[in-house]
Amino acid sequence: MTSSFPASALPRLRSPFAARLHLQTGVAESATLAWADRFGLARDPVVRRRLAVTRSARLAGRVSPQATLSGLLLNADWQTWLFLFDDAYCDESDLGRRSADTAKTASRVAQVLETGQLSQRDSDPFLVALADLRVRMVQMATPEQFDRFVAQAVFYLLALTWEAAHREQGTLAGFAEYVAMRRHSGGVPTCLALIDVINGFELPGSAWSSPRLRALTEAATDITCWANDILSYPKEVRRSTDVLSLPAVLSHERGLPIAEAIAEAARLHDERIGEYQRLEAALLRDGDEQTRRYLADLRHWISGNLAWSYETGRYALGMAA
């Protein structure tokens, strides 16, 4: 059993990039709660209260401060779906300890994403809400942009099954395996695949798939996920069935007390930011206008996710970034 860890003992994480907030975030906050209510995603009063204090639309406003209004609303609803789905089916759920059942759920989600079709038996509110999100994405995205999103979503679903297998077996991944799979298990790449969609432009396929941009996107994903692992650790200990996170992996693999493992995770987070900045400098110099617009929101993901983490009631850190 993992012992508790006080939020007051967490290291203070910082970003070299300024955090911003979309001017219409308040509109999105009201709209996304109404959207979740319309589809019955949070019928349980406890879940509904938790959603309200999570402020998922504020995360959307932080990471996409220049999005179109329709893009902001889509982003807010996708963030809301991810948070609620994660709590209902993943680390805080008994289902999240059963890999076969997780795989079945993942396959149903993938089918809705790929086809948009719901069977007569599909009354699950998450699938119905996902079908709505899919319609809106298809309307806003080109076929290539939508295919990018679906590909990242399939990786996310695979990573959830990977997590469930580790919980089922009572094992922790090694560091290298964890880093590779953590990039997908938090759903961040699905959000980064929507950057150009929600901002009203299209990143060319040649730019999206270029090795330099892929490396930079992976760095931004690592930074975001590792910050989440560190700052959510007290919450995970309180609420998760098993903690599968960077501090837990470092503690197990390197034989560190959890406080030292969290400090090491913070060091790796800061080191990865330095790597990101070195990779970014060349692309800012050589990239075209669409690439620079994409990079702007990669920076917003790093700074905005961190700012939101200190604002949200989900982690109850109670301090400004």
ABEGO torsion letter per residue (X at the ends): XBBBBBAAABBBBBBABBBBBBAAAAAAAAAAAAAAAAAGABABAAAAAAAAAAGAAAAAAAABAABBAAAAAAAAAAAAAAAAAAAAABAABAAAABAAAAAAAAAAAAAAAAAGBBBAABABAAAAAAAAAAAAAAAABBAAAAAAAAAAAAAAAAAAAAAAAAAAAGBBBBAAAAAAAAAAAAGAAAAAAAAAAAAGBBBBAAAAABAAAAAAAAAAAAAAAAAAAAAAAAAAAAABABBBBAAAAAAAAAGBBAAAAAAAAAAAAAAAAAAAAAAAAAAAAABBAAAAAAAAAAAAAAAAAAAAAAABAAAGAGBBX
